Structure formats: structure tokens, C-alpha cells
Amino acid sequence: MITECYFDNIVSVLTKIKGTQKEKMEEAAQMVAETIKNDGIIYIFGCGHSHLIALDCFYRAGGLANVSAMLDTDLMLHNGAAKSSKMEKMEGIAESIFERYCITKKDTLITVSTSGKNAVPVEMAQTATKNGIKNISVVSSSYFADKKDSPLLYECSDIYIDNCVPHGDAVIEIEGAQAKMGSVSTVASSFILQSVLMEAASLAGKEGAYLPVYMSGNIDGGADFNKSLINKYLPRIKHL
């Protein structure tokens, strides 16, 4: 059954992440924990479908309230999917996006790009480094062999975490289809980011740091609890 095969592939990727990326995820969590302790903001950026990882960590039940998704309309699918794919490859865009978020040295930037080779995510990490901002990337090492003349995202980051996604992302061959189906990058990258953020919160909490975590707005008292967090971060997080 295809569903079982897809499930097995997802579990295989997650198992590989667990077995090979533990140290890097712990290192990233230490960096993010410092941001939490310093009342900084955790910025998450991705183009195309990678922006879903930022949304998965932003303004949601069980999520840190000091997470800011970086959402540029031209690089998201709803404003022209094919256009966004072209724009992700264009040079000179990232710096202007970076400047709109007023990222400071007590913040952390996380850039998600499975291929890690398109201009905008690469230049986003380069811009962060140029401005003295700690930055982490989530990429797939299966694309490292694609390197040509320009740097790849993992080479421009303080820490990179391999999401262990196979080249091409999709994993299931369907009879009659000319390409594989069943992408795994969203599941893999979301697992990494959620894990890093929870580990960072645990580390910071053990040192007495304030942990701003949203409740579900659909449970008793949740909306009122969240209101104080929204008020706290509304002046600092662009999309609240």
C-alpha cells in the first residue's frame, strides 16, 4: 500500500535525522537558548514551501511567542507560485527583506532551504553574517554535490542542520507518473525546528529564563493568556 510506503519513508528520514544530527541540533538549541535568555527574537525565513516551516513555528499553540516568521509575499506561493520560484533564484533581494525586520545582535536567524542553493536564502545568511547576526540553516546534504561557482547555504551559516531529505524531495514512484510523488521536506524540517526550539526553551528555562509559550486559543482561558504575549511582542514582531 502506498500510504504504508510513504509512512516508512518519512520514518526513515526522521530516524536518520535523529541518528546523525543530534549534536548539531543541540548546538543550534544552545544558540537559540541564548536568544531566549536575552529576550531576543528568533527569526525564521524560507522561500516557497520552505516558508511553511516558519509558519509552523509562528503564533501557534505550544510555540514560543518570540518567534517571528519572515514572510515576503513575492517569495510565497499565494502571490504567484511560478513567479516565487523564479524570484528565489534572483540575486540582490535578500538584503532588502532582511532590513525590513530590524534584526539585532541579540536575535537569531534560521533559514530553511532544502536545496540550499538558490540566491535569496544564501544571501539571507550572508547578510546576517555581515551584520553580526547568529544564523542557522536547515538544508539537505543530498544537494551538496550540485555546487557550481556560487556558495551554498550551509557554507554561509554558523550552524547547518541536515534534514536528510533525498535529492528531489519526493520519495514514491507511482505507476504512470513521470516523476515521484510524496515530498518529505516539510515533515523533516518541521521536526528539526520544533525540536530545536523546545530544546532551547528547556535549556533557557533551567537557567531561570522567562519562557513565552502560547496556549491554544481554543481551550478555556487560552485567548486571555495569549493576549499578554501578543501585547508584549506586537511592537517587535512584524506579522502579529
N, CA and C of each residue as an Amber inpcrd file, in Angstrom:
protein
   720
   0.8420000  -1.1980000   0.0000000   0.0000000   0.0000000   0.0000000
   0.8770000   1.2490000   0.0000000   0.5430000   2.2160000  -0.8430000
   1.3590000   3.4140000  -0.9900000   1.4420000   4.2000000   0.3130000
   0.3430000   4.2710000   1.0450000   0.3520000   5.0060000   2.3140000
   1.4100000   4.4460000   3.2590000   1.5080000   3.1130000   3.3480000
   2.4980000   2.4880000   4.2200000   3.9150000   2.7650000   3.7300000
   4.1110000   2.7400000   2.4360000   5.4280000   3.0220000   1.8660000
   5.8510000   4.4630000   2.1560000   4.9140000   5.3790000   2.0180000
   5.1980000   6.7860000   2.3090000   5.5220000   6.9620000   3.7880000
   4.7420000   6.3300000   4.6440000   4.9860000   6.3730000   6.0850000
   6.3930000   5.8650000   6.3980000   6.7620000   4.7550000   5.8030000
   8.0840000   4.1770000   6.0520000   9.1980000   5.1220000   5.6070000
   8.9870000   5.8110000   4.5100000   9.9910000   6.7620000   4.0250000
  10.1350000   7.9480000   4.9700000   9.0050000   8.4450000   5.4740000
   9.0620000   9.5620000   6.4300000   9.7830000   9.1320000   7.7010000
   9.4280000   7.9580000   8.2140000  10.0770000   7.4560000   9.4190000
  11.5750000   7.2710000   9.1850000  11.9470000   6.8070000   7.9990000
  13.3560000   6.6110000   7.6730000  14.1320000   7.9260000   7.7120000
  13.5360000   8.9710000   7.1600000  14.1860000  10.2840000   7.1670000
  14.3150000  10.8120000   8.5880000  13.2360000  10.7160000   9.3690000
  13.2720000  11.1940000  10.7500000  14.2800000  10.4010000  11.5870000
  14.3530000   9.1090000  11.3450000  15.3080000   8.2700000  12.0620000
  16.7370000   8.6590000  11.7210000  16.9700000   8.9780000  10.4560000
  18.3110000   9.4130000  10.0400000  18.6750000  10.7400000  10.6920000
  17.7140000  11.6610000  10.7580000  17.9660000  12.9400000  11.4420000
  18.3280000  12.6850000  12.8990000  17.5410000  11.8550000  13.5520000
  17.7810000  11.5490000  14.9670000  19.1620000  10.9440000  15.1700000
  19.5810000  10.1000000  14.2460000  20.8440000   9.3900000  14.4040000
  22.0810000  10.1690000  14.0070000  21.9130000  11.1800000  13.1510000
  23.0970000  11.8730000  12.6130000  23.1870000  13.3540000  12.9620000
  22.0870000  13.9730000  13.3850000  22.0840000  15.4300000  13.5510000
  21.9320000  15.8770000  15.0030000  22.0200000  14.9470000  15.9320000
  21.8020000  15.2670000  17.3470000  22.7270000  16.3770000  17.8280000
  24.0190000  16.2680000  17.5520000  24.9750000  17.2590000  18.0440000
  24.7170000  18.6400000  17.4510000  24.4060000  18.6880000  16.1600000
  24.1420000  19.9830000  15.5310000  22.8490000  20.5980000  16.0430000
  21.8490000  19.7690000  16.2880000  20.5960000  20.2830000  16.8270000
  20.7980000  20.8000000  18.2470000  21.6340000  20.1180000  19.0250000
  21.9410000  20.5980000  20.3700000  22.7260000  21.9060000  20.3310000
  23.6590000  22.0060000  19.3720000  24.4300000  23.2410000  19.2160000
  23.5130000  24.3920000  18.8200000  22.6000000  24.1270000  17.9030000
  21.6400000  25.1570000  17.4870000  20.7450000  25.5520000  18.6560000
  20.3340000  24.5760000  19.4580000  19.4830000  24.8620000  20.6150000
  20.2080000  25.7520000  21.6190000  21.4990000  25.5290000  21.7990000
  22.2740000  26.3830000  22.6940000  22.2790000  27.8260000  22.2010000
  22.4230000  28.0040000  20.8970000  22.4140000  29.3440000  20.3240000
  21.0510000  30.0080000  20.5220000  19.9940000  29.2720000  20.2690000
  18.6440000  29.8200000  20.4160000  18.3280000  30.0900000  21.8780000
  18.8280000  29.2350000  22.7710000  18.6090000  29.4420000  24.2040000
  19.1790000  30.7860000  24.6610000  20.3250000  31.1650000  24.1180000
  20.9130000  32.4660000  24.4490000  19.9990000  33.6010000  23.9900000
  19.3800000  33.4150000  22.8470000  18.4330000  34.4160000  22.3470000
  17.2370000  34.5360000  23.2790000  16.7280000  33.4120000  23.7440000
  15.6010000  33.4290000  24.6840000  15.9990000  34.1360000  25.9730000
  17.1670000  33.7850000  26.5100000  17.6250000  34.3750000  27.7710000
  17.8290000  35.8830000  27.6450000  18.2180000  36.3400000  26.4550000
  18.4800000  37.7620000  26.2230000  17.2590000  38.5270000  25.7230000
  16.0760000  37.8760000  25.8020000  14.8340000  38.4920000  25.3340000
  14.9350000  38.9000000  23.8700000  15.5870000  38.0540000  23.0960000
  15.7070000  38.3010000  21.6620000  14.5880000  37.6400000  20.8800000
  14.6230000  37.8410000  19.5690000  13.6200000  37.2760000  18.6600000
  14.2820000  36.2020000  17.7980000  13.5460000  35.1240000  17.5780000
  14.0060000  34.0350000  16.7190000  13.3260000  34.1990000  15.3680000
  14.0870000  34.6110000  14.3660000  13.5370000  34.8340000  13.0270000
  13.7110000  33.5670000  12.1880000  12.6510000  33.2050000  11.4610000
  12.7030000  32.0200000  10.6030000  12.2940000  32.4180000   9.1930000
  13.1400000  32.0870000   8.2280000  12.9200000  32.5070000   6.8410000
  12.9960000  31.3130000   5.8960000  12.1050000  31.3020000   4.9250000
  12.1700000  30.3190000   3.8520000  11.3810000  30.8160000   2.6570000
  11.7740000  30.3870000   1.4760000  11.0590000  30.7490000   0.2420000
  10.1690000  29.5840000  -0.1950000   9.1430000  29.8850000  -0.9740000
   8.2810000  28.8250000  -1.4840000   7.7040000  27.9830000  -0.3680000
   7.7580000  26.6660000  -0.5230000   7.2180000  25.7880000   0.5120000
   8.0220000  25.8410000   1.8040000   9.2590000  26.3040000   1.7490000
  10.0600000  26.3870000   2.9750000   9.5050000  27.4190000   3.9500000
   8.6970000  28.3580000   3.4560000   8.1130000  29.3270000   4.3890000
   7.0900000  28.6530000   5.3080000   6.6210000  27.4530000   4.9220000
   5.6940000  26.7140000   5.7840000   6.3470000  26.3520000   7.1160000
   7.6530000  26.1600000   7.1110000   8.3500000  25.8120000   8.3460000
   8.3230000  26.9950000   9.3020000   8.4780000  28.1950000   8.7370000
   8.3800000  29.3990000   9.5650000   6.9780000  29.5390000  10.1400000
   5.9680000  29.3050000   9.3290000   4.5850000  29.3950000   9.8030000
   4.2870000  28.3370000  10.8650000   4.9000000  27.1730000  10.7250000
   4.6560000  26.0850000  11.6710000   5.1340000  26.4380000  13.0810000
   6.0630000  27.3700000  13.1670000   6.6260000  27.7600000  14.4730000
   6.1200000  29.1130000  14.9560000   5.2800000  29.7680000  14.1750000
   4.8860000  31.1430000  14.4470000   3.4480000  31.2340000  14.9400000
   3.2440000  31.9010000  16.0780000   1.9150000  32.2240000  16.6050000
   0.9980000  31.0010000  16.6220000   1.4430000  29.9710000  17.3570000
   0.6040000  28.7810000  17.4200000   0.6860000  28.1340000  18.7930000
  -0.3010000  27.3290000  19.1010000  -0.3460000  26.6500000  20.3960000
   0.9270000  25.8420000  20.6150000   1.5190000  26.0120000  21.7900000
   2.7370000  25.2840000  22.1100000   3.9880000  25.8790000  21.5030000
   3.8690000  27.0410000  20.8790000   5.0180000  27.6710000  20.2420000
   5.5260000  28.8580000  21.0340000   6.8070000  29.1380000  20.8860000
   7.3880000  30.3090000  21.5260000   6.8320000  31.5800000  20.9040000
   6.4460000  32.5120000  21.7480000   5.8750000  33.7670000  21.2480000
   6.9320000  34.7080000  20.6940000   8.1960000  34.4550000  20.9910000
   9.2530000  35.3120000  20.4550000   9.8260000  34.7820000  19.1490000
   9.0260000  34.0080000  18.4200000   9.3720000  33.5740000  17.0630000
   8.6980000  34.5080000  16.0670000   9.4850000  34.9800000  15.1060000
   8.9570000  35.8330000  14.0430000   9.1750000  35.1600000  12.6990000
   8.0910000  34.8090000  12.0240000   8.2060000  34.3200000  10.6470000
   8.5130000  35.5000000   9.7350000   9.4440000  35.3050000   8.8140000
   9.7610000  36.3280000   7.8200000   9.0010000  35.9670000   6.5440000
   7.9630000  36.7140000   6.2590000   7.0300000  36.3580000   5.1950000
   7.0210000  37.4400000   4.1250000   7.7690000  37.2010000   3.0740000
   7.7850000  38.1400000   1.9510000   6.8340000  37.6290000   0.8720000
   5.8260000  38.4180000   0.5610000   4.7490000  37.9800000  -0.3290000
   5.2540000  37.4820000  -1.6740000   6.2470000  38.1360000  -2.2290000
   6.7380000  37.7600000  -3.5600000   7.4540000  36.4160000  -3.5660000
   7.8430000  35.9380000  -2.3970000   8.5510000  34.6600000  -2.3080000
   7.6670000  33.5480000  -1.7710000   6.3620000  33.8490000  -1.6260000
   5.3990000  32.8600000  -1.1610000   4.4950000  32.4310000  -2.3180000
   3.8440000  31.3170000  -2.1800000   3.1390000  30.7160000  -3.3100000
   1.8410000  31.4190000  -3.6720000   1.1680000  32.0470000  -2.6900000
  -0.1660000  32.5690000  -2.9400000  -0.1730000  33.7900000  -3.8470000
   0.9820000  34.3910000  -4.0600000   1.0470000  35.5770000  -4.9190000
   1.6670000  35.2550000  -6.2740000   1.6080000  33.9800000  -6.6440000
   2.1830000  33.5200000  -7.9050000   3.2560000  32.4850000  -7.6390000
   2.8750000  31.2150000  -7.6950000   3.7980000  30.1450000  -7.3260000
   4.9980000  30.0710000  -8.2650000   4.7260000  30.1100000  -9.5680000
   5.8320000  30.0330000 -10.5300000   6.7300000  31.2640000 -10.4170000
   6.1040000  32.4110000 -10.1890000   6.8840000  33.6410000 -10.0210000
   7.8030000  33.5390000  -8.8170000   7.2880000  32.9960000  -7.7130000
   8.0960000  32.9040000  -6.5000000   9.3250000  32.0230000  -6.7250000
   9.1660000  30.9690000  -7.5180000  10.3030000  30.0950000  -7.8130000
  11.3880000  30.8340000  -8.5850000  10.9510000  31.6960000  -9.5130000
  11.9230000  32.4880000 -10.2720000  12.6070000  33.5210000  -9.3880000
  11.8300000  34.1450000  -8.5240000  12.3830000  35.2080000  -7.6880000
  13.3600000  34.6670000  -6.6490000  13.1360000  33.4360000  -6.1870000
  14.0440000  32.8420000  -5.2020000  15.4650000  32.7150000  -5.7570000
  15.5600000  32.6540000  -7.0740000  16.8620000  32.4990000  -7.7150000
  17.5160000  33.8340000  -8.0830000  16.8080000  34.9310000  -7.8310000
  17.3130000  36.2520000  -8.2130000  18.2390000  36.8220000  -7.1430000
  19.3420000  37.3710000  -7.5790000  20.2930000  37.9860000  -6.6530000
  19.8440000  39.3880000  -6.2560000  20.2540000  39.8130000  -5.0730000
  20.0280000  41.1940000  -4.6420000  18.7230000  41.4580000  -3.9200000
  17.9470000  40.4250000  -3.6120000  16.6570000  40.6040000  -2.9590000
  16.7590000  40.4820000  -1.4360000  17.5820000  39.5700000  -0.9730000
  17.5900000  39.1980000   0.4500000  17.8850000  40.3720000   1.3760000
  18.8160000  41.2160000   1.0060000  19.2230000  42.2830000   1.9210000
  18.0730000  43.2350000   2.2320000  17.2540000  43.5500000   1.2190000
  16.1340000  44.4620000   1.4600000  15.0860000  43.8120000   2.3520000
  14.8930000  42.5000000   2.2400000  13.9690000  41.7890000   3.1280000
  14.5220000  41.8000000   4.5480000  15.7910000  41.4920000   4.6830000
  16.4610000  41.4750000   5.9860000  16.2870000  42.8150000   6.6980000
  16.4770000  43.8930000   5.9770000  16.4150000  45.2320000   6.5830000
  15.0270000  45.5640000   7.1140000  13.9800000  45.0090000   6.5280000
  12.6090000  45.3130000   6.9470000  12.2620000  44.7300000   8.3100000
  13.0590000  43.7720000   8.7940000  12.7390000  43.1070000  10.0560000
  13.5560000  43.6240000  11.2320000  14.4820000  44.5330000  10.9870000
  15.2390000  45.1860000  12.0700000  15.8410000  44.1640000  13.0370000
  16.5080000  43.1590000  12.5020000  17.1090000  42.1020000  13.3080000
  18.3210000  42.6570000  14.0580000  18.4290000  42.3000000  15.3340000
  19.5080000  42.8090000  16.1770000  20.4720000  41.6830000  16.5630000
  21.5710000  42.0550000  17.1850000  22.6010000  41.0790000  17.5380000
  22.1910000  40.1630000  18.6830000  21.1140000  40.4560000  19.3740000
  20.6330000  39.5280000  20.3930000  19.6120000  38.5340000  19.8340000
  19.3390000  38.6460000  18.5400000  18.3980000  37.7580000  17.8660000
  19.1410000  36.6120000  17.1760000  18.3840000  35.6560000  16.6640000
  18.9220000  34.5650000  15.8580000  18.0970000  34.4340000  14.5880000
  18.7590000  34.1730000  13.4660000  18.0800000  33.9430000  12.1910000
  18.2350000  32.4810000  11.8010000  17.1260000  31.8380000  11.4480000
  17.1390000  30.4690000  10.9350000  16.5990000  30.4970000   9.5090000
  17.3810000  29.9960000   8.5700000  16.9810000  29.9710000   7.1660000
  16.7710000  28.5230000   6.7360000  15.6150000  28.2540000   6.1390000
  15.2660000  26.9000000   5.7070000  15.2610000  26.8480000   4.1800000
  16.0500000  25.9420000   3.6280000  16.0650000  25.7340000   2.1850000
  16.6350000  24.3470000   1.9300000  15.8100000  23.4210000   1.5120000
  16.2730000  22.0450000   1.3460000  17.3950000  21.9500000   0.3300000
  17.2610000  22.6210000  -0.7990000  18.3490000  22.5810000  -1.7860000
  19.5320000  23.4390000  -1.3500000  19.2390000  24.5300000  -0.6490000
  20.2910000  25.3920000  -0.1380000  21.1490000  26.0460000  -1.1900000
  20.6270000  26.1700000  -2.4060000  21.4860000  26.6820000  -3.4680000
  20.9320000  27.9090000  -4.1920000  19.7080000  28.3020000  -3.8770000
  19.1430000  29.4680000  -4.5540000  19.6120000  30.7670000  -3.9190000
  19.5990000  31.8250000  -4.7030000  20.2600000  33.0750000  -4.3150000
  19.6850000  33.6960000  -3.0470000  18.3530000  33.7560000  -2.9240000
  17.7650000  34.5050000  -1.8020000  18.1150000  33.8900000  -0.4480000
  17.8930000  32.6030000  -0.2030000  18.2780000  32.0670000   1.1060000
  19.7800000  32.1470000   1.3700000  20.5990000  31.9270000   0.3470000
  22.0460000  32.0350000   0.5240000  22.4240000  33.4570000   0.9220000
  21.8890000  34.4330000   0.2110000  22.2140000  35.8260000   0.5080000
  21.6160000  36.2760000   1.8350000  20.5190000  35.6630000   2.2690000
  19.9570000  35.9950000   3.5780000  20.9540000  35.6330000   4.6790000
  21.5320000  34.4420000   4.5880000  22.5280000  34.0270000   5.5790000
  23.7720000  34.8950000   5.4910000  24.1900000  35.2360000   4.2900000
  25.3640000  36.0970000   4.1140000  25.1200000  37.4830000   4.7060000
  23.9240000  37.9930000   4.5200000  23.5790000  39.3100000   5.0690000
  23.5850000  39.2690000   6.5950000  23.0620000  38.1880000   7.1640000
  23.0820000  38.0360000   8.6160000  24.5140000  38.0510000   9.1380000
  25.3680000  37.2930000   8.5140000  26.7740000  37.2430000   8.9360000
  27.4260000  38.6130000   8.8330000  27.1600000  39.3030000   7.7490000
  27.7370000  40.6370000   7.5440000  27.3090000  41.6060000   8.6350000
  26.1080000  41.3830000   9.1820000  25.5870000  42.2710000  10.2250000
  25.8050000  41.7280000  11.6390000  26.6040000  40.6840000  11.7580000
  26.9230000  40.1430000  13.0680000  25.7980000  39.3810000  13.7260000
  24.8720000  38.8270000  12.9260000  23.7200000  38.0880000  13.4610000
  24.0100000  36.5910000  13.4270000  23.7890000  35.9150000  14.5410000
  23.9360000  34.4610000  14.5900000  22.9280000  33.8350000  13.6350000
  23.3690000  32.8540000  12.8560000  22.4120000  32.2630000  11.9220000
  22.6210000  30.7650000  11.7570000  21.4860000  30.0980000  11.6100000
  21.4040000  28.6500000  11.4840000  20.6900000  28.3440000  10.1730000
  21.0610000  27.2500000   9.5250000  20.3220000  26.8460000   8.3300000
  19.8760000  25.3980000   8.4420000  18.7760000  25.0870000   7.7800000
  18.2830000  23.7150000   7.6490000  18.3030000  23.3920000   6.1590000
  19.1010000  22.4200000   5.7850000  19.3420000  22.1000000   4.3760000
  19.4040000  20.5820000   4.2160000  19.5290000  20.1370000   2.9680000
  19.7530000  18.7200000   2.7050000  21.1310000  18.5240000   2.0880000
  21.9150000  17.6330000   2.6740000  23.2560000  17.3670000   2.1480000
  23.2180000  16.6670000   0.7990000  22.0510000  16.1600000   0.4030000
  21.9640000  15.4840000  -0.8980000  22.1680000  16.4550000  -2.0560000
  22.1140000  17.7610000  -1.7700000  22.3190000  18.7690000  -2.8160000
  23.7340000  19.3410000  -2.8120000  24.5670000  18.9130000  -1.8740000
  25.9030000  19.5000000  -1.7970000  26.7130000  19.2340000  -3.0670000
  26.4760000  18.0980000  -3.7000000  27.2180000  17.7570000  -4.9210000
  26.8040000  18.6170000  -6.1040000  25.6810000  19.3540000  -5.9690000
  25.2160000  20.2130000  -7.0610000  26.0250000  21.5060000  -7.1610000
  26.9280000  21.7350000  -6.2110000  27.6470000  23.0060000  -6.1360000
  28.3600000  23.3250000  -7.4410000  28.2360000  24.5960000  -7.8420000
  28.9450000  25.0650000  -9.0320000  29.8900000  26.1800000  -8.6140000
  29.6150000  27.4010000  -9.0490000  30.5090000  28.5110000  -8.7440000
  30.1020000  29.2880000  -7.4940000  28.8190000  29.3340000  -7.2030000
  28.3400000  30.1390000  -6.0780000  28.2770000  29.3010000  -4.8050000
  28.3770000  29.9500000  -3.6310000  28.3230000  29.1980000  -2.3600000
  26.9440000  28.6290000  -2.1050000  26.9040000  27.5840000  -1.3010000
  25.6480000  27.0050000  -0.8680000  25.3110000  27.5290000   0.5190000
  24.0490000  27.4000000   0.8930000  23.5700000  27.9660000   2.1510000
  24.3490000  27.4370000   3.3500000  24.6220000  26.1440000   3.3760000
  25.2840000  25.5770000   4.5510000  26.6740000  26.1740000   4.7720000
  27.2970000  26.6380000   3.6870000  28.6300000  27.2380000   3.7860000
  28.5830000  28.6640000   4.3380000  27.3950000  29.2450000   4.3760000
  27.2410000  30.6450000   4.7920000  26.6080000  30.7610000   6.1820000
  26.4420000  29.6430000   6.8760000  25.7390000  29.6230000   8.1590000
  26.6920000  29.2790000   9.2950000  26.4090000  29.8000000  10.4770000
  27.2010000  29.4320000  11.6500000  27.0240000  27.9560000  11.9820000
  25.8120000  27.4770000  11.8510000  25.4830000  26.0670000  12.0890000
  24.5210000  25.6350000  10.9860000  24.7420000  24.4580000  10.4080000
  23.7260000  23.9220000   9.4990000  23.2850000  22.5560000  10.0030000
  22.0010000  22.2850000   9.8210000  21.4190000  21.0020000  10.2030000
  20.9070000  20.3210000   8.9400000  21.3040000  19.0920000   8.7370000
  20.9020000  18.3270000   7.5600000  19.5290000  17.7040000   7.8060000
  18.5500000  18.0570000   6.9650000  17.2260000  17.4530000   7.1280000
  17.1210000  16.0720000   6.4810000  18.2370000  15.5990000   5.8860000
  18.3540000  14.2280000   5.3710000  17.3200000  13.8930000   4.2920000
  16.8530000  14.9160000   3.6110000  15.8690000  14.7260000   2.5420000
  16.5850000  14.2840000   1.2670000  16.0850000  13.2580000   0.5820000
  16.7490000  12.7990000  -0.6410000  16.6550000  13.8310000  -1.7630000
  17.5870000  13.7590000  -2.6730000  17.6320000  14.6760000  -3.8110000
  16.3190000  14.5930000  -4.5850000  15.6920000  15.7440000  -4.7680000
  14.4140000  15.7780000  -5.4700000  13.2110000  15.7800000  -4.5540000
  13.4160000  15.5060000  -3.2600000  12.4000000  15.6300000  -2.2100000
  11.3730000  14.5000000  -2.2150000  10.7070000  14.2530000  -3.3410000
   9.6630000  13.2350000  -3.3980000  10.2660000  11.8320000  -3.3460000
   9.5100000  10.8750000  -2.7840000  10.0940000   9.5640000  -2.4870000
   9.3250000   8.3640000  -3.0510000   8.1350000   8.5920000  -3.6030000
   7.2890000   7.4590000  -4.0080000   7.1170000   7.4250000  -5.5310000
   7.4450000   6.2840000  -6.1180000   7.2090000   6.0820000  -7.5460000
   5.7850000   5.5780000  -7.7590000   5.0620000   6.2690000  -8.6180000
   3.6760000   5.9140000  -8.9250000   3.6060000   5.4660000 -10.3820000
   3.0330000   4.3140000 -10.6060000   2.9260000   3.8150000 -11.9770000
   2.1320000   4.7900000 -12.8420000   2.7130000   5.1580000 -13.9500000
   2.0650000   6.0920000 -14.8700000   2.5100000   7.5330000 -14.6940000
   3.1510000   7.8310000 -13.5670000   3.6520000   9.1980000 -13.3300000
   5.1070000   9.2920000 -13.7670000   5.4530000  10.4040000 -14.3680000
   6.8240000  10.5800000 -14.8610000   7.7660000  11.0920000 -13.7790000
   7.2240000  11.4820000 -12.6450000   8.0550000  11.9490000 -11.5370000
   7.5280000  11.3330000 -10.2420000   8.3950000  11.2410000  -9.2530000
   7.9900000  10.7080000  -7.9570000   6.9990000  11.6400000  -7.2700000
   6.2250000  11.0940000  -6.3440000   5.3080000  11.8750000  -5.5280000
   5.6940000  11.7150000  -4.0520000   5.0350000  12.4820000  -3.1850000
   5.2430000  12.3280000  -1.7490000   6.4940000  13.0210000  -1.2350000
   6.4420000  14.3490000  -1.1100000   7.5870000  15.0800000  -0.5710000
   7.7380000  14.8030000   0.9180000   8.9670000  14.9340000   1.4180000
   9.2360000  14.6920000   2.8370000   9.9140000  15.8800000   3.5250000
  10.2100000  16.9210000   2.7730000  10.9960000  18.0290000   3.3420000
  10.2410000  18.8100000   4.4130000   8.9260000  18.9850000   4.2510000
   8.1660000  19.7480000   5.2430000   8.1450000  19.0230000   6.5870000
   7.8810000  17.7310000   6.5610000   7.8700000  16.9490000   7.7930000
   9.2480000  16.9870000   8.4520000  10.2860000  16.7550000   7.6700000
  11.6450000  16.6770000   8.2080000  12.0880000  18.0070000   8.8060000
  11.8840000  19.0880000   8.0810000  12.3440000  20.3970000   8.5600000
  11.5200000  20.8820000   9.7440000  10.2240000  20.5960000   9.7460000
   9.3870000  20.9750000  10.8870000   9.8120000  20.2230000  12.1400000
  10.1180000  18.9470000  11.9970000  10.6040000  18.1730000  13.1350000
  11.8740000  18.7920000  13.7150000  12.7860000  19.1790000  12.8440000
  14.0480000  19.7840000  13.2960000  13.7850000  21.0900000  14.0340000
  13.0170000  21.9730000  13.4270000  12.7960000  23.2940000  14.0390000
  12.0320000  23.1900000  15.3520000  10.9720000  22.4030000  15.3840000
  10.2210000  22.2470000  16.6240000  11.1150000  21.6570000  17.7200000
  11.9400000  20.6940000  17.3610000  12.8360000  20.0720000  18.3350000
  13.8570000  21.0630000  18.8650000  14.4530000  21.8360000  17.9690000
  15.4590000  22.8240000  18.3790000  14.8370000  23.8650000  19.3070000
  13.6480000  24.3460000  18.9630000  13.0000000  25.3680000  19.7890000
  12.6300000  24.8260000  21.1650000  12.1270000  23.6010000  21.2290000
  11.7890000  23.0190000  22.5340000  13.0350000  22.7700000  23.3710000
  14.0880000  22.2700000  22.7320000  15.3400000  22.0450000  23.4580000
  15.9110000  23.3570000  23.9590000  15.8410000  24.3860000  23.1310000
  16.3300000  25.7080000  23.5400000  15.5300000  26.2410000  24.7240000
  14.2160000  26.0800000  24.6760000  13.3730000  26.5280000  25.7840000
  13.7220000  25.7890000  27.0650000  13.9690000  24.4940000  26.9480000
  14.3320000  23.7050000  28.1190000  15.6410000  24.1960000  28.7270000
  16.6280000  24.4600000  27.8750000  17.9330000  24.9400000  28.3530000
  17.7970000  26.3050000  29.0270000  17.0600000  27.2080000  28.3670000
  16.8880000  28.5520000  28.9240000  16.0740000  28.5160000  30.2120000
  15.0510000  27.6780000  30.2430000  14.2040000  27.5770000  31.4300000
  14.9600000  27.0700000  32.6360000  15.8950000  26.1580000  32.4110000
  16.6960000  25.6310000  33.5190000  17.5880000  26.7010000  34.1390000
  17.8470000  27.7590000  33.3820000  18.6510000  28.8660000  33.8940000
  17.7770000  30.0230000  34.3770000  16.4900000  29.7590000  34.4870000
  15.5750000  30.7530000  35.0470000  15.0340000  31.7650000  34.0690000
  15.2140000  31.5270000  32.7870000  14.7240000  32.4790000  31.7840000
  13.2080000  32.4280000  31.6710000  12.6250000  33.5410000  31.3080000
  11.1890000  33.6250000  31.0360000  10.9120000  32.9240000  29.7150000
   9.9490000  32.0030000  29.7040000   9.6100000  31.2480000  28.5020000
   8.2210000  31.6510000  28.0230000   8.1310000  32.4460000  26.9590000
   6.8340000  32.9080000  26.4430000   6.2210000  31.8920000  25.4830000
   5.3460000  31.0550000  25.9690000   4.7670000  29.9850000  25.1590000
   3.2570000  30.1860000  25.0330000   2.7630000  30.1690000  23.7950000
   1.3300000  30.3170000  23.5480000   0.5480000  29.0760000  23.9800000
  -0.6580000  29.3250000  24.5250000  -1.6400000  28.2540000  24.7210000
  -2.5380000  28.1800000  23.4790000  -3.2760000  27.1150000  23.3730000
  -4.2990000  27.0530000  22.3400000  -5.3900000  28.0730000  22.6410000
  -5.7900000  28.8170000  21.6420000  -6.8760000  29.7660000  21.8100000
  -8.2330000  29.0980000  21.8940000  -8.2400000  27.7760000  21.7400000
  -9.4990000  27.0250000  21.7390000  -9.7110000  26.2270000  23.0150000
  -8.9380000  26.5580000  24.0650000  -9.1850000  25.9720000  25.3710000
  -9.5350000  27.0970000  26.3450000 -10.2060000  26.7510000  27.4340000
 -10.6300000  27.7660000  28.4010000  -9.4390000  28.5710000  28.9070000
  -9.5510000  29.8870000  28.8040000  -8.5070000  30.7810000  29.2830000
  -7.3690000  31.0110000  28.3180000  -7.3490000  30.2600000  27.2140000
  -6.2380000  30.3650000  26.2720000  -6.1230000  31.7240000  25.6140000
  -7.2300000  32.2590000  25.1510000  -7.1970000  33.5490000  24.4520000
  -6.7360000  34.6680000  25.3760000  -7.2160000  34.6580000  26.6170000
  -6.8020000  35.6890000  27.5700000  -5.3240000  35.5470000  27.9220000
  -4.8810000  34.3190000  28.0810000  -3.4620000  34.0760000  28.3760000
  -2.5800000  34.6030000  27.2410000  -2.9900000  34.3420000  26.0110000
  -2.1870000  34.7340000  24.8530000  -2.1680000  36.2420000  24.6320000
  -3.2030000  36.9240000  25.0970000  -3.3030000  38.3630000  24.8500000
  -2.1030000  39.1180000  25.4080000  -1.6340000  38.7270000  26.5940000
  -0.4930000  39.4220000  27.1910000   0.7730000  39.1910000  26.3760000
   0.9120000  37.9940000  25.7940000   2.0740000  37.7050000  24.9490000
   2.0170000  38.5040000  23.6520000   0.8290000  38.5800000  23.0820000
   0.6690000  39.3720000  21.8590000   1.0230000  40.8280000  22.1230000
   0.5330000  41.3670000  23.2220000   0.8260000  42.7620000  23.5590000
   2.3260000  42.9850000  23.7790000   2.9820000  41.9880000  24.3670000
   4.4160000  42.1000000  24.6380000   5.2310000  42.1730000  23.3480000
   4.8680000  41.3390000  22.3650000   5.6920000  41.2200000  21.1650000
   5.1600000  41.9810000  19.9560000   3.9620000  42.5220000  20.0520000
   3.3830000  43.2430000  18.9230000   4.2910000  44.3550000  18.3870000
   4.9780000  45.1220000  19.2420000   5.8530000  46.1750000  18.7040000
   7.1190000  45.6360000  18.0260000   7.4400000  44.3500000  18.2550000
   8.7220000  43.8120000  17.7810000   8.5860000  42.7690000  16.6810000
   7.4040000  42.1660000  16.5630000   7.2260000  41.1010000  15.5740000
   6.2850000  41.5850000  14.4880000   6.8000000  41.6650000  13.2930000
   6.1440000  42.3470000  12.1870000   4.7620000  41.8030000  11.8380000
   4.5770000  40.4980000  11.8880000   3.3410000  39.8990000  11.3730000
   2.3130000  39.5510000  12.4460000   2.5190000  39.9580000  13.6810000
   1.4970000  39.7470000  14.7080000   0.2700000  40.6270000  14.4550000
